[in-house]
Amino acid sequence: MNERFYLYDDTVDTKTRFVSFLGERQRFDLAIIQTDRFYGKYLVLDLQSNRFAIIGQDDLEEPGYLEHAYRLSEEDANDLRSFLYECIS
């Protein structure tokens, strides 16, 4: 058996917030993970769709970013964006 080659293998402390809220048309169940790993950005997991993205303030302002990352309609992405502005800013 060949020896495994790791690019990195780190253990880091994180701060994780689990939150559920209702948008206008759908429910969001999120895990928001804060670590020093992503240059001040957050790892946001949508537990219902099994999708995630690394998100910072600049990503929230990028047109279509949340729609693409989470496969959301514009209306649902606006609900998520509004919530994330509150906790990421």
PyMOL Python script that loads the backbone (N, CA, C, O; Angstrom):
from pymol import cmd

cmd.read_pdbstr("""\
ATOM      1  N   MET A   1       0.851  -1.188   0.000  1.00  0.00           N
ATOM      2  CA  MET A   1       0.000   0.000   0.000  1.00  0.00           C
ATOM      3  C   MET A   1       0.886   1.238   0.000  1.00  0.00           C
ATOM      4  O   MET A   1       1.845   1.316   0.768  1.00  0.00           O
ATOM      5  N   ASN A   2       0.572   2.201  -0.854  1.00  0.00           N
ATOM      6  CA  ASN A   2       1.339   3.441  -0.921  1.00  0.00           C
ATOM      7  C   ASN A   2       1.050   4.317   0.282  1.00  0.00           C
ATOM      8  O   ASN A   2      -0.050   4.293   0.834  1.00  0.00           O
ATOM      9  N   GLU A   3       2.043   5.084   0.678  1.00  0.00           N
ATOM     10  CA  GLU A   3       1.861   6.035   1.769  1.00  0.00           C
ATOM     11  C   GLU A   3       1.011   7.206   1.273  1.00  0.00           C
ATOM     12  O   GLU A   3       1.226   7.716   0.173  1.00  0.00           O
ATOM     13  N   ARG A   4       0.050   7.625   2.088  1.00  0.00           N
ATOM     14  CA  ARG A   4      -0.840   8.725   1.704  1.00  0.00           C
ATOM     15  C   ARG A   4      -0.073  10.048   1.721  1.00  0.00           C
ATOM     16  O   ARG A   4       0.684  10.325   2.651  1.00  0.00           O
ATOM     17  N   PHE A   5      -0.277  10.853   0.689  1.00  0.00           N
ATOM     18  CA  PHE A   5       0.360  12.163   0.587  1.00  0.00           C
ATOM     19  C   PHE A   5      -0.681  13.227   0.923  1.00  0.00           C
ATOM     20  O   PHE A   5      -1.669  13.376   0.203  1.00  0.00           O
ATOM     21  N   TYR A   6      -0.472  13.960   2.000  1.00  0.00           N
ATOM     22  CA  TYR A   6      -1.397  15.019   2.428  1.00  0.00           C
ATOM     23  C   TYR A   6      -0.896  16.378   1.951  1.00  0.00           C
ATOM     24  O   TYR A   6       0.289  16.692   2.065  1.00  0.00           O
ATOM     25  N   LEU A   7      -1.798  17.166   1.426  1.00  0.00           N
ATOM     26  CA  LEU A   7      -1.463  18.552   1.128  1.00  0.00           C
ATOM     27  C   LEU A   7      -1.482  19.365   2.410  1.00  0.00           C
ATOM     28  O   LEU A   7      -0.646  20.247   2.608  1.00  0.00           O
ATOM     29  N   TYR A   8      -2.436  19.067   3.279  1.00  0.00           N
ATOM     30  CA  TYR A   8      -2.460  19.584   4.636  1.00  0.00           C
ATOM     31  C   TYR A   8      -3.396  18.730   5.461  1.00  0.00           C
ATOM     32  O   TYR A   8      -4.279  18.058   4.928  1.00  0.00           O
ATOM     33  N   ASP A   9      -3.198  18.762   6.758  1.00  0.00           N
ATOM     34  CA  ASP A   9      -4.024  18.003   7.698  1.00  0.00           C
ATOM     35  C   ASP A   9      -4.008  18.783   9.007  1.00  0.00           C
ATOM     36  O   ASP A   9      -3.204  18.502   9.895  1.00  0.00           O
ATOM     37  N   ASP A  10      -4.905  19.768   9.121  1.00  0.00           N
ATOM     38  CA  ASP A  10      -4.927  20.674  10.264  1.00  0.00           C
ATOM     39  C   ASP A  10      -6.199  20.480  11.084  1.00  0.00           C
ATOM     40  O   ASP A  10      -7.243  20.101  10.552  1.00  0.00           O
ATOM     41  N   THR A  11      -6.101  20.736  12.342  1.00  0.00           N
ATOM     42  CA  THR A  11      -7.268  20.811  13.222  1.00  0.00           C
ATOM     43  C   THR A  11      -7.325  22.234  13.748  1.00  0.00           C
ATOM     44  O   THR A  11      -6.350  22.734  14.310  1.00  0.00           O
ATOM     45  N   VAL A  12      -8.481  22.894  13.564  1.00  0.00           N
ATOM     46  CA  VAL A  12      -8.621  24.282  13.985  1.00  0.00           C
ATOM     47  C   VAL A  12      -9.862  24.439  14.856  1.00  0.00           C
ATOM     48  O   VAL A  12     -10.819  23.672  14.744  1.00  0.00           O
ATOM     49  N   ASP A  13      -9.828  25.437  15.718  1.00  0.00           N
ATOM     50  CA  ASP A  13     -11.005  25.776  16.512  1.00  0.00           C
ATOM     51  C   ASP A  13     -11.957  26.583  15.644  1.00  0.00           C
ATOM     52  O   ASP A  13     -11.538  27.429  14.854  1.00  0.00           O
ATOM     53  N   THR A  14     -13.246  26.308  15.807  1.00  0.00           N
ATOM     54  CA  THR A  14     -14.256  27.037  15.052  1.00  0.00           C
ATOM     55  C   THR A  14     -15.348  27.521  15.988  1.00  0.00           C
ATOM     56  O   THR A  14     -15.515  27.018  17.099  1.00  0.00           O
ATOM     57  N   LYS A  15     -16.072  28.496  15.516  1.00  0.00           N
ATOM     58  CA  LYS A  15     -17.287  28.952  16.173  1.00  0.00           C
ATOM     59  C   LYS A  15     -18.413  28.647  15.191  1.00  0.00           C
ATOM     60  O   LYS A  15     -18.408  29.148  14.067  1.00  0.00           O
ATOM     61  N   THR A  16     -19.375  27.832  15.607  1.00  0.00           N
ATOM     62  CA  THR A  16     -20.444  27.401  14.708  1.00  0.00           C
ATOM     63  C   THR A  16     -21.791  27.838  15.262  1.00  0.00           C
ATOM     64  O   THR A  16     -22.096  27.637  16.438  1.00  0.00           O
ATOM     65  N   ARG A  17     -22.585  28.435  14.394  1.00  0.00           N
ATOM     66  CA  ARG A  17     -23.951  28.843  14.740  1.00  0.00           C
ATOM     67  C   ARG A  17     -24.919  28.036  13.884  1.00  0.00           C
ATOM     68  O   ARG A  17     -24.814  28.021  12.658  1.00  0.00           O
ATOM     69  N   PHE A  18     -25.856  27.370  14.537  1.00  0.00           N
ATOM     70  CA  PHE A  18     -26.920  26.665  13.831  1.00  0.00           C
ATOM     71  C   PHE A  18     -28.165  27.516  13.937  1.00  0.00           C
ATOM     72  O   PHE A  18     -28.575  27.896  15.033  1.00  0.00           O
ATOM     73  N   VAL A  19     -28.766  27.817  12.801  1.00  0.00           N
ATOM     74  CA  VAL A  19     -29.927  28.707  12.800  1.00  0.00           C
ATOM     75  C   VAL A  19     -30.931  28.231  11.762  1.00  0.00           C
ATOM     76  O   VAL A  19     -30.568  27.748  10.689  1.00  0.00           O
ATOM     77  N   SER A  20     -32.202  28.382  12.110  1.00  0.00           N
ATOM     78  CA  SER A  20     -33.290  28.056  11.199  1.00  0.00           C
ATOM     79  C   SER A  20     -34.216  29.265  11.156  1.00  0.00           C
ATOM     80  O   SER A  20     -34.564  29.826  12.195  1.00  0.00           O
ATOM     81  N   PHE A  21     -34.617  29.665   9.944  1.00  0.00           N
ATOM     82  CA  PHE A  21     -35.553  30.781   9.825  1.00  0.00           C
ATOM     83  C   PHE A  21     -36.417  30.577   8.588  1.00  0.00           C
ATOM     84  O   PHE A  21     -36.074  29.827   7.674  1.00  0.00           O
ATOM     85  N   LEU A  22     -37.537  31.263   8.593  1.00  0.00           N
ATOM     86  CA  LEU A  22     -38.460  31.199   7.465  1.00  0.00           C
ATOM     87  C   LEU A  22     -38.292  32.426   6.591  1.00  0.00           C
ATOM     88  O   LEU A  22     -38.348  33.557   7.071  1.00  0.00           O
ATOM     89  N   GLY A  23     -38.086  32.194   5.308  1.00  0.00           N
ATOM     90  CA  GLY A  23     -38.115  33.264   4.332  1.00  0.00           C
ATOM     91  C   GLY A  23     -39.545  33.444   3.877  1.00  0.00           C
ATOM     92  O   GLY A  23     -40.471  32.890   4.468  1.00  0.00           O
ATOM     93  N   GLU A  24     -39.718  34.215   2.832  1.00  0.00           N
ATOM     94  CA  GLU A  24     -41.063  34.428   2.297  1.00  0.00           C
ATOM     95  C   GLU A  24     -41.652  33.150   1.712  1.00  0.00           C
ATOM     96  O   GLU A  24     -42.860  32.928   1.785  1.00  0.00           O
ATOM     97  N   ARG A  25     -40.785  32.302   1.125  1.00  0.00           N
ATOM     98  CA  ARG A  25     -41.294  31.121   0.430  1.00  0.00           C
ATOM     99  C   ARG A  25     -40.714  29.803   0.912  1.00  0.00           C
ATOM    100  O   ARG A  25     -41.236  28.745   0.562  1.00  0.00           O
ATOM    101  N   GLN A  26     -39.658  29.835   1.700  1.00  0.00           N
ATOM    102  CA  GLN A  26     -39.039  28.582   2.125  1.00  0.00           C
ATOM    103  C   GLN A  26     -38.346  28.728   3.469  1.00  0.00           C
ATOM    104  O   GLN A  26     -38.086  29.832   3.947  1.00  0.00           O
ATOM    105  N   ARG A  27     -38.060  27.586   4.056  1.00  0.00           N
ATOM    106  CA  ARG A  27     -37.347  27.520   5.336  1.00  0.00           C
ATOM    107  C   ARG A  27     -35.860  27.326   5.043  1.00  0.00           C
ATOM    108  O   ARG A  27     -35.486  26.618   4.108  1.00  0.00           O
ATOM    109  N   PHE A  28     -35.023  27.963   5.854  1.00  0.00           N
ATOM    110  CA  PHE A  28     -33.581  27.811   5.754  1.00  0.00           C
ATOM    111  C   PHE A  28     -33.059  27.213   7.049  1.00  0.00           C
ATOM    112  O   PHE A  28     -33.356  27.718   8.131  1.00  0.00           O
ATOM    113  N   ASP A  29     -32.294  26.156   6.948  1.00  0.00           N
ATOM    114  CA  ASP A  29     -31.592  25.548   8.079  1.00  0.00           C
ATOM    115  C   ASP A  29     -30.110  25.636   7.764  1.00  0.00           C
ATOM    116  O   ASP A  29     -29.620  24.975   6.849  1.00  0.00           O
ATOM    117  N   LEU A  30     -29.406  26.451   8.520  1.00  0.00           N
ATOM    118  CA  LEU A  30     -28.014  26.761   8.195  1.00  0.00           C
ATOM    119  C   LEU A  30     -27.069  26.411   9.330  1.00  0.00           C
ATOM    120  O   LEU A  30     -27.446  26.437  10.502  1.00  0.00           O
ATOM    121  N   ALA A  31     -25.858  26.090   8.972  1.00  0.00           N
ATOM    122  CA  ALA A  31     -24.738  26.037   9.894  1.00  0.00           C
ATOM    123  C   ALA A  31     -23.746  27.081   9.389  1.00  0.00           C
ATOM    124  O   ALA A  31     -23.277  27.003   8.254  1.00  0.00           O
ATOM    125  N   ILE A  32     -23.433  28.050  10.232  1.00  0.00           N
ATOM    126  CA  ILE A  32     -22.529  29.141   9.856  1.00  0.00           C
ATOM    127  C   ILE A  32     -21.254  28.961  10.665  1.00  0.00           C
ATOM    128  O   ILE A  32     -21.259  29.096  11.888  1.00  0.00           O
ATOM    129  N   ILE A  33     -20.172  28.659   9.978  1.00  0.00           N
ATOM    130  CA  ILE A  33     -18.921  28.301  10.638  1.00  0.00           C
ATOM    131  C   ILE A  33     -17.907  29.413  10.447  1.00  0.00           C
ATOM    132  O   ILE A  33     -17.610  29.830   9.327  1.00  0.00           O
ATOM    133  N   GLN A  34     -17.382  29.883  11.574  1.00  0.00           N
ATOM    134  CA  GLN A  34     -16.373  30.941  11.560  1.00  0.00           C
ATOM    135  C   GLN A  34     -15.037  30.336  11.993  1.00  0.00           C
ATOM    136  O   GLN A  34     -14.941  29.691  13.037  1.00  0.00           O
ATOM    137  N   THR A  35     -14.029  30.553  11.185  1.00  0.00           N
ATOM    138  CA  THR A  35     -12.685  30.061  11.455  1.00  0.00           C
ATOM    139  C   THR A  35     -11.686  31.026  10.832  1.00  0.00           C
ATOM    140  O   THR A  35     -12.056  31.864  10.010  1.00  0.00           O
ATOM    141  N   ASP A  36     -10.446  30.912  11.214  1.00  0.00           N
ATOM    142  CA  ASP A  36      -9.428  31.760  10.590  1.00  0.00           C
ATOM    143  C   ASP A  36      -8.942  31.168   9.264  1.00  0.00           C
ATOM    144  O   ASP A  36      -8.023  31.701   8.643  1.00  0.00           O
ATOM    145  N   ARG A  37      -9.547  30.093   8.847  1.00  0.00           N
ATOM    146  CA  ARG A  37      -9.127  29.356   7.659  1.00  0.00           C
ATOM    147  C   ARG A  37      -9.439  30.063   6.336  1.00  0.00           C
ATOM    148  O   ARG A  37      -8.722  29.866   5.355  1.00  0.00           O
ATOM    149  N   PHE A  38     -10.479  30.869   6.292  1.00  0.00           N
ATOM    150  CA  PHE A  38     -10.966  31.419   5.022  1.00  0.00           C
ATOM    151  C   PHE A  38     -10.831  32.935   4.941  1.00  0.00           C
ATOM    152  O   PHE A  38     -11.681  33.604   4.353  1.00  0.00           O
ATOM    153  N   TYR A  39      -9.780  33.473   5.523  1.00  0.00           N
ATOM    154  CA  TYR A  39      -9.459  34.898   5.406  1.00  0.00           C
ATOM    155  C   TYR A  39     -10.612  35.795   5.839  1.00  0.00           C
ATOM    156  O   TYR A  39     -10.907  36.789   5.176  1.00  0.00           O
ATOM    157  N   GLY A  40     -11.258  35.456   6.936  1.00  0.00           N
ATOM    158  CA  GLY A  40     -12.329  36.285   7.473  1.00  0.00           C
ATOM    159  C   GLY A  40     -13.698  35.974   6.910  1.00  0.00           C
ATOM    160  O   GLY A  40     -14.683  36.580   7.333  1.00  0.00           O
ATOM    161  N   LYS A  41     -13.791  35.050   5.971  1.00  0.00           N
ATOM    162  CA  LYS A  41     -15.084  34.672   5.415  1.00  0.00           C
ATOM    163  C   LYS A  41     -15.664  33.513   6.229  1.00  0.00           C
ATOM    164  O   LYS A  41     -14.973  32.905   7.046  1.00  0.00           O
ATOM    165  N   TYR A  42     -16.925  33.226   5.994  1.00  0.00           N
ATOM    166  CA  TYR A  42     -17.641  32.195   6.732  1.00  0.00           C
ATOM    167  C   TYR A  42     -17.972  31.031   5.810  1.00  0.00           C
ATOM    168  O   TYR A  42     -18.228  31.219   4.621  1.00  0.00           O
ATOM    169  N   LEU A  43     -17.965  29.848   6.362  1.00  0.00           N
ATOM    170  CA  LEU A  43     -18.428  28.673   5.647  1.00  0.00           C
ATOM    171  C   LEU A  43     -19.901  28.507   6.011  1.00  0.00           C
ATOM    172  O   LEU A  43     -20.232  28.238   7.165  1.00  0.00           O
ATOM    173  N   VAL A  44     -20.778  28.666   5.031  1.00  0.00           N
ATOM    174  CA  VAL A  44     -22.225  28.632   5.278  1.00  0.00           C
ATOM    175  C   VAL A  44     -22.796  27.386   4.616  1.00  0.00           C
ATOM    176  O   VAL A  44     -22.790  27.259   3.392  1.00  0.00           O
ATOM    177  N   LEU A  45     -23.291  26.469   5.444  1.00  0.00           N
ATOM    178  CA  LEU A  45     -23.859  25.215   4.963  1.00  0.00           C
ATOM    179  C   LEU A  45     -25.373  25.295   5.024  1.00  0.00           C
ATOM    180  O   LEU A  45     -25.945  25.641   6.058  1.00  0.00           O
ATOM    181  N   ASP A  46     -26.017  24.974   3.916  1.00  0.00           N
ATOM    182  CA  ASP A  46     -27.474  24.848   3.885  1.00  0.00           C
ATOM    183  C   ASP A  46     -27.765  23.373   4.121  1.00  0.00           C
ATOM    184  O   ASP A  46     -27.535  22.540   3.244  1.00  0.00           O
ATOM    185  N   LEU A  47     -28.269  23.055   5.297  1.00  0.00           N
ATOM    186  CA  LEU A  47     -28.434  21.668   5.701  1.00  0.00           C
ATOM    187  C   LEU A  47     -29.554  20.956   4.951  1.00  0.00           C
ATOM    188  O   LEU A  47     -29.567  19.726   4.898  1.00  0.00           O
ATOM    189  N   GLN A  48     -30.486  21.693   4.378  1.00  0.00           N
ATOM    190  CA  GLN A  48     -31.570  21.062   3.633  1.00  0.00           C
ATOM    191  C   GLN A  48     -31.149  20.694   2.211  1.00  0.00           C
ATOM    192  O   GLN A  48     -31.530  19.638   1.708  1.00  0.00           O
ATOM    193  N   SER A  49     -30.376  21.547   1.570  1.00  0.00           N
ATOM    194  CA  SER A  49     -30.002  21.288   0.175  1.00  0.00           C
ATOM    195  C   SER A  49     -28.637  20.613   0.054  1.00  0.00           C
ATOM    196  O   SER A  49     -28.232  20.224  -1.042  1.00  0.00           O
ATOM    197  N   ASN A  50     -27.930  20.473   1.172  1.00  0.00           N
ATOM    198  CA  ASN A  50     -26.584  19.898   1.167  1.00  0.00           C
ATOM    199  C   ASN A  50     -25.628  20.704   0.292  1.00  0.00           C
ATOM    200  O   ASN A  50     -24.771  20.139  -0.388  1.00  0.00           O
ATOM    201  N   ARG A  51     -25.782  22.021   0.314  1.00  0.00           N
ATOM    202  CA  ARG A  51     -24.908  22.911  -0.437  1.00  0.00           C
ATOM    203  C   ARG A  51     -24.195  23.838   0.542  1.00  0.00           C
ATOM    204  O   ARG A  51     -24.698  24.124   1.629  1.00  0.00           O
ATOM    205  N   PHE A  52     -23.034  24.292   0.142  1.00  0.00           N
ATOM    206  CA  PHE A  52     -22.291  25.212   1.000  1.00  0.00           C
ATOM    207  C   PHE A  52     -21.507  26.184   0.144  1.00  0.00           C
ATOM    208  O   PHE A  52     -21.267  25.954  -1.042  1.00  0.00           O
ATOM    209  N   ALA A  53     -21.113  27.281   0.781  1.00  0.00           N
ATOM    210  CA  ALA A  53     -20.275  28.277   0.111  1.00  0.00           C
ATOM    211  C   ALA A  53     -19.451  28.999   1.159  1.00  0.00           C
ATOM    212  O   ALA A  53     -19.838  29.086   2.324  1.00  0.00           O
ATOM    213  N   ILE A  54     -18.334  29.507   0.736  1.00  0.00           N
ATOM    214  CA  ILE A  54     -17.510  30.375   1.581  1.00  0.00           C
ATOM    215  C   ILE A  54     -17.938  31.797   1.254  1.00  0.00           C
ATOM    216  O   ILE A  54     -17.807  32.254   0.118  1.00  0.00           O
ATOM    217  N   ILE A  55     -18.452  32.490   2.263  1.00  0.00           N
ATOM    218  CA  ILE A  55     -19.121  33.766   2.014  1.00  0.00           C
ATOM    219  C   ILE A  55     -18.563  34.866   2.897  1.00  0.00           C
ATOM    220  O   ILE A  55     -18.397  34.700   4.106  1.00  0.00           O
ATOM    221  N   GLY A  56     -18.279  35.988   2.267  1.00  0.00           N
ATOM    222  CA  GLY A  56     -17.908  37.213   2.950  1.00  0.00           C
ATOM    223  C   GLY A  56     -18.798  38.341   2.459  1.00  0.00           C
ATOM    224  O   GLY A  56     -19.663  38.140   1.606  1.00  0.00           O
ATOM    225  N   GLN A  57     -18.583  39.508   2.997  1.00  0.00           N
ATOM    226  CA  GLN A  57     -19.370  40.680   2.624  1.00  0.00           C
ATOM    227  C   GLN A  57     -19.350  40.906   1.118  1.00  0.00           C
ATOM    228  O   GLN A  57     -20.380  41.222   0.522  1.00  0.00           O
ATOM    229  N   ASP A  58     -18.178  40.744   0.503  1.00  0.00           N
ATOM    230  CA  ASP A  58     -18.063  40.974  -0.941  1.00  0.00           C
ATOM    231  C   ASP A  58     -18.893  39.975  -1.746  1.00  0.00           C
ATOM    232  O   ASP A  58     -19.414  40.315  -2.808  1.00  0.00           O
ATOM    233  N   ASP A  59     -19.015  38.766  -1.254  1.00  0.00           N
ATOM    234  CA  ASP A  59     -19.807  37.756  -1.959  1.00  0.00           C
ATOM    235  C   ASP A  59     -21.300  38.062  -1.896  1.00  0.00           C
ATOM    236  O   ASP A  59     -22.035  37.771  -2.839  1.00  0.00           O
ATOM    237  N   LEU A  60     -21.744  38.640  -0.802  1.00  0.00           N
ATOM    238  CA  LEU A  60     -23.149  39.010  -0.671  1.00  0.00           C
ATOM    239  C   LEU A  60     -23.529  40.101  -1.666  1.00  0.00           C
ATOM    240  O   LEU A  60     -24.683  40.199  -2.082  1.00  0.00           O
ATOM    241  N   GLU A  61     -22.557  40.911  -2.039  1.00  0.00           N
ATOM    242  CA  GLU A  61     -22.807  42.005  -2.975  1.00  0.00           C
ATOM    243  C   GLU A  61     -22.617  41.581  -4.432  1.00  0.00           C
ATOM    244  O   GLU A  61     -22.929  42.343  -5.347  1.00  0.00           O
ATOM    245  N   GLU A  62     -22.112  40.378  -4.645  1.00  0.00           N
ATOM    246  CA  GLU A  62     -21.881  39.868  -6.002  1.00  0.00           C
ATOM    247  C   GLU A  62     -23.196  39.371  -6.602  1.00  0.00           C
ATOM    248  O   GLU A  62     -23.798  38.439  -6.068  1.00  0.00           O
ATOM    249  N   PRO A  63     -23.656  39.979  -7.708  1.00  0.00           N
ATOM    250  CA  PRO A  63     -24.925  39.556  -8.310  1.00  0.00           C
ATOM    251  C   PRO A  63     -24.901  38.077  -8.709  1.00  0.00           C
ATOM    252  O   PRO A  63     -23.973  37.613  -9.373  1.00  0.00           O
ATOM    253  N   GLY A  64     -25.933  37.353  -8.293  1.00  0.00           N
ATOM    254  CA  GLY A  64     -26.089  35.962  -8.681  1.00  0.00           C
ATOM    255  C   GLY A  64     -25.287  34.951  -7.885  1.00  0.00           C
ATOM    256  O   GLY A  64     -25.405  33.747  -8.116  1.00  0.00           O
ATOM    257  N   TYR A  65     -24.469  35.425  -6.944  1.00  0.00           N
ATOM    258  CA  TYR A  65     -23.593  34.497  -6.206  1.00  0.00           C
ATOM    259  C   TYR A  65     -24.396  33.490  -5.384  1.00  0.00           C
ATOM    260  O   TYR A  65     -24.179  32.284  -5.500  1.00  0.00           O
ATOM    261  N   LEU A  66     -25.307  33.970  -4.567  1.00  0.00           N
ATOM    262  CA  LEU A  66     -26.099  33.053  -3.733  1.00  0.00           C
ATOM    263  C   LEU A  66     -27.037  32.205  -4.575  1.00  0.00           C
ATOM    264  O   LEU A  66     -27.256  31.031  -4.275  1.00  0.00           O
ATOM    265  N   GLU A  67     -27.587  32.787  -5.618  1.00  0.00           N
ATOM    266  CA  GLU A  67     -28.474  32.037  -6.506  1.00  0.00           C
ATOM    267  C   GLU A  67     -27.740  30.828  -7.094  1.00  0.00           C
ATOM    268  O   GLU A  67     -28.281  29.723  -7.149  1.00  0.00           O
ATOM    269  N   HIS A  68     -26.524  31.055  -7.523  1.00  0.00           N
ATOM    270  CA  HIS A  68     -25.732  29.981  -8.120  1.00  0.00           C
ATOM    271  C   HIS A  68     -25.265  28.972  -7.072  1.00  0.00           C
ATOM    272  O   HIS A  68     -25.427  27.765  -7.255  1.00  0.00           O
ATOM    273  N   ALA A  69     -24.692  29.457  -5.985  1.00  0.00           N
ATOM    274  CA  ALA A  69     -24.100  28.572  -4.974  1.00  0.00           C
ATOM    275  C   ALA A  69     -25.130  27.653  -4.326  1.00  0.00           C
ATOM    276  O   ALA A  69     -24.840  26.490  -4.045  1.00  0.00           O
ATOM    277  N   TYR A  70     -26.328  28.174  -4.091  1.00  0.00           N
ATOM    278  CA  TYR A  70     -27.353  27.390  -3.392  1.00  0.00           C
ATOM    279  C   TYR A  70     -28.508  26.977  -4.299  1.00  0.00           C
ATOM    280  O   TYR A  70     -29.488  26.392  -3.837  1.00  0.00           O
ATOM    281  N   ARG A  71     -28.390  27.284  -5.591  1.00  0.00           N
ATOM    282  CA  ARG A  71     -29.457  26.982  -6.563  1.00  0.00           C
ATOM    283  C   ARG A  71     -30.809  27.511  -6.085  1.00  0.00           C
ATOM    284  O   ARG A  71     -31.780  26.766  -5.948  1.00  0.00           O
ATOM    285  N   LEU A  72     -30.840  28.813  -5.839  1.00  0.00           N
ATOM    286  CA  LEU A  72     -32.033  29.481  -5.331  1.00  0.00           C
ATOM    287  C   LEU A  72     -32.618  30.414  -6.380  1.00  0.00           C
ATOM    288  O   LEU A  72     -31.923  30.891  -7.277  1.00  0.00           O
ATOM    289  N   SER A  73     -33.904  30.658  -6.242  1.00  0.00           N
ATOM    290  CA  SER A  73     -34.525  31.699  -7.056  1.00  0.00           C
ATOM    291  C   SER A  73     -34.032  33.047  -6.530  1.00  0.00           C
ATOM    292  O   SER A  73     -33.462  33.129  -5.442  1.00  0.00           O
ATOM    293  N   GLU A  74     -34.254  34.078  -7.299  1.00  0.00           N
ATOM    294  CA  GLU A  74     -33.837  35.416  -6.877  1.00  0.00           C
ATOM    295  C   GLU A  74     -34.521  35.819  -5.575  1.00  0.00           C
ATOM    296  O   GLU A  74     -33.891  36.410  -4.699  1.00  0.00           O
ATOM    297  N   GLU A  75     -35.803  35.504  -5.448  1.00  0.00           N
ATOM    298  CA  GLU A  75     -36.558  35.861  -4.238  1.00  0.00           C
ATOM    299  C   GLU A  75     -36.006  35.147  -3.006  1.00  0.00           C
ATOM    300  O   GLU A  75     -35.815  35.765  -1.959  1.00  0.00           O
ATOM    301  N   ASP A  76     -35.749  33.837  -3.136  1.00  0.00           N
ATOM    302  CA  ASP A  76     -35.219  33.074  -2.000  1.00  0.00           C
ATOM    303  C   ASP A  76     -33.794  33.517  -1.664  1.00  0.00           C
ATOM    304  O   ASP A  76     -33.425  33.591  -0.492  1.00  0.00           O
ATOM    305  N   ALA A  77     -33.007  33.808  -2.679  1.00  0.00           N
ATOM    306  CA  ALA A  77     -31.642  34.290  -2.443  1.00  0.00           C
ATOM    307  C   ALA A  77     -31.662  35.636  -1.723  1.00  0.00           C
ATOM    308  O   ALA A  77     -30.795  35.902  -0.891  1.00  0.00           O
ATOM    309  N   ASN A  78     -32.630  36.478  -2.028  1.00  0.00           N
ATOM    310  CA  ASN A  78     -32.733  37.766  -1.333  1.00  0.00           C
ATOM    311  C   ASN A  78     -33.060  37.568   0.142  1.00  0.00           C
ATOM    312  O   ASN A  78     -32.558  38.314   0.983  1.00  0.00           O
ATOM    313  N   ASP A  79     -33.892  36.579   0.477  1.00  0.00           N
ATOM    314  CA  ASP A  79     -34.164  36.266   1.882  1.00  0.00           C
ATOM    315  C   ASP A  79     -32.891  35.827   2.592  1.00  0.00           C
ATOM    316  O   ASP A  79     -32.590  36.292   3.692  1.00  0.00           O
ATOM    317  N   LEU A  80     -32.149  34.934   1.957  1.00  0.00           N
ATOM    318  CA  LEU A  80     -30.898  34.452   2.543  1.00  0.00           C
ATOM    319  C   LEU A  80     -29.886  35.579   2.648  1.00  0.00           C
ATOM    320  O   LEU A  80     -29.213  35.716   3.669  1.00  0.00           O
ATOM    321  N   ARG A  81     -29.772  36.378   1.611  1.00  0.00           N
ATOM    322  CA  ARG A  81     -28.824  37.498   1.592  1.00  0.00           C
ATOM    323  C   ARG A  81     -29.121  38.481   2.732  1.00  0.00           C
ATOM    324  O   ARG A  81     -28.214  38.939   3.427  1.00  0.00           O
ATOM    325  N   SER A  82     -30.385  38.789   2.905  1.00  0.00           N
ATOM    326  CA  SER A  82     -30.793  39.709   3.960  1.00  0.00           C
ATOM    327  C   SER A  82     -30.385  39.178   5.336  1.00  0.00           C
ATOM    328  O   SER A  82     -29.871  39.923   6.170  1.00  0.00           O
ATOM    329  N   PHE A  83     -30.618  37.892   5.562  1.00  0.00           N
ATOM    330  CA  PHE A  83     -30.223  37.288   6.834  1.00  0.00           C
ATOM    331  C   PHE A  83     -28.704  37.305   7.003  1.00  0.00           C
ATOM    332  O   PHE A  83     -28.207  37.667   8.069  1.00  0.00           O
ATOM    333  N   LEU A  84     -27.971  36.921   5.973  1.00  0.00           N
ATOM    334  CA  LEU A  84     -26.523  36.840   6.081  1.00  0.00           C
ATOM    335  C   LEU A  84     -25.876  38.213   6.290  1.00  0.00           C
ATOM    336  O   LEU A  84     -24.851  38.318   6.964  1.00  0.00           O
ATOM    337  N   TYR A  85     -26.470  39.265   5.716  1.00  0.00           N
ATOM    338  CA  TYR A  85     -25.956  40.607   5.981  1.00  0.00           C
ATOM    339  C   TYR A  85     -25.961  40.896   7.476  1.00  0.00           C
ATOM    340  O   TYR A  85     -25.046  41.538   7.991  1.00  0.00           O
ATOM    341  N   GLU A  86     -26.999  40.419   8.178  1.00  0.00           N
ATOM    342  CA  GLU A  86     -27.112  40.652   9.620  1.00  0.00           C
ATOM    343  C   GLU A  86     -26.019  39.941  10.405  1.00  0.00           C
ATOM    344  O   GLU A  86     -25.502  40.498  11.374  1.00  0.00           O
ATOM    345  N   CYS A  87     -25.659  38.732  10.014  1.00  0.00           N
ATOM    346  CA  CYS A  87     -24.718  37.974  10.846  1.00  0.00           C
ATOM    347  C   CYS A  87     -23.284  37.958  10.334  1.00  0.00           C
ATOM    348  O   CYS A  87     -22.378  37.590  11.081  1.00  0.00           O
ATOM    349  N   ILE A  88     -23.053  38.341   9.095  1.00  0.00           N
ATOM    350  CA  ILE A  88     -21.689  38.350   8.567  1.00  0.00           C
ATOM    351  C   ILE A  88     -21.080  39.745   8.623  1.00  0.00           C
ATOM    352  O   ILE A  88     -19.861  39.880   8.730  1.00  0.00           O
ATOM    353  N   SER A  89     -21.882  40.750   8.554  1.00  0.00           N
ATOM    354  CA  SER A  89     -21.370  42.133   8.538  1.00  0.00           C
ATOM    355  C   SER A  89     -20.745  42.518   9.846  1.00  0.00           C
ATOM    356  O   SER A  89     -20.268  43.644   9.995  1.00  0.00           O
TER     357      SER A  89
END
""", "prot")
cmd.dss("prot")
cmd.show_as("cartoon", "prot")
cmd.util.cbc("prot")
cmd.orient("prot")
